[in-house]
Amino acid sequence: MLEEARNHFRGGRYDAARRLLSQRVAQIPGDVDAWQLLAVSHLHLGQPVEARAAAQKAVAFGPERASSHLTLGQVMQQQDELLAAETAYRKAIELNPNFHQAYQKLGIVLEERWQTQQPPSDVQAGNDSAHGVRSWQSRFNQSTRACWELFTPHRRRVTSLLLDEPADRHGSLSVLGAGNCNDLDLKQLCRFYSTVHLVDIDERSIVEGTKAQQIEAPSEQLQLHGGVDVTGVAHWFDGRTAEHPAETSELLDCIQQARTARVNLPGNVDVAISICLLSQLMTALDTFIGAAHAEFTRLAAAIRTRHLELLIGSVRPGGRALVVTDVASSEMVPELRSCGQKQLPKLLERIMTEERFLTGVNPFHLQRLCRDVPSLSAQVEQVRVSHPWLWYLPGKTYVVCAMSVTRSNPVP
Ligand SMILES: C[S@@+](CC[C@H](N)C(=O)[O-])C[C@H]1O[C@@H](n2cnc3c(N)ncnc32)[C@H](O)[C@@H]1O
C-alpha cells in the first residue's frame, strides 16, 4: 500500500496518495514513512492543519529519524513558522550530520529569518556605502553568526586540513578570515597547536566567535588580531559604490599600494590558512568599484597576488600555507542545490570548463600563479589542490577547494 501511495505521490496524484496513506496509518499507527508522506501530501493539497498533525505524528513515532524532523520543518516553513522550522532542521542535522537536504533547507530558513529582521534595503545600501568595507563585512558576518550547524560539514573539512599533519602538533597556526569561527573547531585546534592566531578585519566577529565556542580569549595560546585589513587598501573604498567608484587615477595609486602593501600578520608560523577570504576580497571590489570598471581586473590581480605573497611569507621555511576558497555558488551553478558529495568532482570539472566560477578564486589558477609568478614561485616548493566539498550558507551552497603550499627552505 505504501509503494502504491508513493507512486501516486510521484505522479502528482496527491489526493489518491493521501487516501491510501490515511488508511495505512489507521492500520499501522507507528508507520513513520507513511506519516511523513501523508504530511507532504497534505501540504501539496493545501491542507496545512492536517499536514502539521501528520508531521507531528511522524516525529512522535520516529523521534530519532532525521527525515521526520525534516518533514516537520518543511510543514512549519510553509506556514511561515520560521523559528519552528529552523529548530526542526537543526534537529535533523544533529541526528544525521550528512543530511544534504536538511542543510539546504536550514540555509533557506536562516536567510528568510535574516531578511525579515532587516531594515529596508535602501537604508542598508546607504549604510554600507557610507562606511565602506569594514561595515559591509561586519554585516555579512552578522548574517552568518548563527550558522554553527549549517557550517558542520565545512568545519569538519577545514579543521581536518589543519590537524592532518602530525608534524604540525605543538606548532603555531595563523588563521586569516577567522570571522565568526564557524569553520574552526577551536577546542580541537587548541589541543593540537601551542599557539593559534585569529586574524580578521571585523574584530567583533572573532570576539563573539570565540565566546560562542566557550573558549577563553584572548589568551597566550589563542591570540586575537581584530581590525586587521589583510589587503592594506580597504580604506580606499570608504564611501564608494559601484555606481560612484573612485577616479581611475586614484585607483592606479591604489593598485600600486595593493601590490606592495605591508600588513602586520603573525610571522614565522608553522601553518597559515586563509579561509574563504579571497572571494570576500573580490566581492568587496565588485561592490565598491564594480566588475565593469576598467581597472577592476588589475586591482583584483594585485590584491590576490599580494594576499598569496603575504600568506606564504608568514609561514616559516618548510611550513604550510593553505588557501581555502569558495569556487562557485548555487546562484551561478543551480546544480549545487541537488549535488551530493560524490558527484561534486565531476560537477567541478564542468564548472571549470564552462567558466562558471567566481571572479579571481579559481584554485587551479591560484596554483598556476604559485608556479609562474616569480615572487611566489621563489617561496614555494609544492602546490596541491584538494578534492572539492560543499559549504552551506544562508540561501546558498558553495563548492569549496583548498590549495595547499609548502614553503621552500632557503638554499644553504
Ligand atoms: C567568508 S568569511 C570566512 C568564514 C568565517 N571564518 C566564519 O566562520 O564565519 C571571510 C572573513 O574574511 C574577513 N575579511 C574580509 N575582508 C577582509 C580583509 N580585508 N582583511 C581581513 N579580514 C577580512 C571577513 O570579515 C570574514 O570574517
Ligand as a Chemical Component Dictionary entry (heavy atoms), coordinates in Angstrom:
data_LIG
# 
_chem_comp.id                   LIG 
_chem_comp.type                 NON-POLYMER 
_chem_comp.pdbx_formal_charge   0 
_chem_comp.three_letter_code    LIG 
# 
loop_
_chem_comp_atom.comp_id 
_chem_comp_atom.atom_id 
_chem_comp_atom.alt_atom_id 
_chem_comp_atom.type_symbol 
_chem_comp_atom.charge 
_chem_comp_atom.model_Cartn_x 
_chem_comp_atom.model_Cartn_y 
_chem_comp_atom.model_Cartn_z 
_chem_comp_atom.pdbx_ordinal 
LIG C1  C1  C 0  33.538 34.198 4.385  1  
LIG S1  S1  S 1  34.226 34.702 5.873  2  
LIG C2  C2  C 0  35.041 33.228 6.392  3  
LIG C3  C3  C 0  34.147 32.455 7.306  4  
LIG C4  C4  C 0  34.440 32.705 8.747  5  
LIG N1  N1  N 0  35.667 32.053 9.129  6  
LIG C5  C5  C 0  33.276 32.212 9.597  7  
LIG O1  O1  O 0  33.403 31.226 10.309 8  
LIG O2  O2  O -1 32.231 32.828 9.518  9  
LIG C6  C6  C 0  35.532 35.735 5.386  10 
LIG C7  C7  C 0  36.100 36.542 6.535  11 
LIG O3  O3  O 0  37.092 37.386 5.986  12 
LIG C8  C8  C 0  37.050 38.621 6.654  13 
LIG N2  N2  N 0  37.634 39.659 5.779  14 
LIG C9  C9  C 0  37.111 40.165 4.654  15 
LIG N3  N3  N 0  37.912 41.121 4.148  16 
LIG C10 C10 C 0  38.979 41.208 4.977  17 
LIG C11 C11 C 0  40.149 41.995 4.970  18 
LIG N4  N4  N 0  40.364 42.911 4.039  19 
LIG N5  N5  N 0  41.040 41.812 5.974  20 
LIG C12 C12 C 0  40.822 40.890 6.951  21 
LIG N6  N6  N 0  39.717 40.109 7.001  22 
LIG C13 C13 C 0  38.811 40.265 6.018  23 
LIG C14 C14 C 0  35.587 38.842 6.919  24 
LIG O4  O4  O 0  35.355 39.751 7.981  25 
LIG C15 C15 C 0  35.106 37.424 7.216  26 
LIG O5  O5  O 0  35.120 37.168 8.597  27 
# 
loop_
_chem_comp_bond.comp_id 
_chem_comp_bond.atom_id_1 
_chem_comp_bond.atom_id_2 
_chem_comp_bond.value_order 
_chem_comp_bond.pdbx_ordinal 
LIG C1  S1  SING 1  
LIG S1  C2  SING 2  
LIG S1  C6  SING 3  
LIG C2  C3  SING 4  
LIG C3  C4  SING 5  
LIG C4  N1  SING 6  
LIG C4  C5  SING 7  
LIG C5  O1  DOUB 8  
LIG C5  O2  SING 9  
LIG C6  C7  SING 10 
LIG C7  O3  SING 11 
LIG C7  C15 SING 12 
LIG O3  C8  SING 13 
LIG C8  N2  SING 14 
LIG C8  C14 SING 15 
LIG N2  C9  SING 16 
LIG N2  C13 SING 17 
LIG C9  N3  DOUB 18 
LIG N3  C10 SING 19 
LIG C10 C11 SING 20 
LIG C10 C13 DOUB 21 
LIG C11 N4  SING 22 
LIG C11 N5  DOUB 23 
LIG N5  C12 SING 24 
LIG C12 N6  DOUB 25 
LIG N6  C13 SING 26 
LIG C14 O4  SING 27 
LIG C14 C15 SING 28 
LIG C15 O5  SING 29 
# 
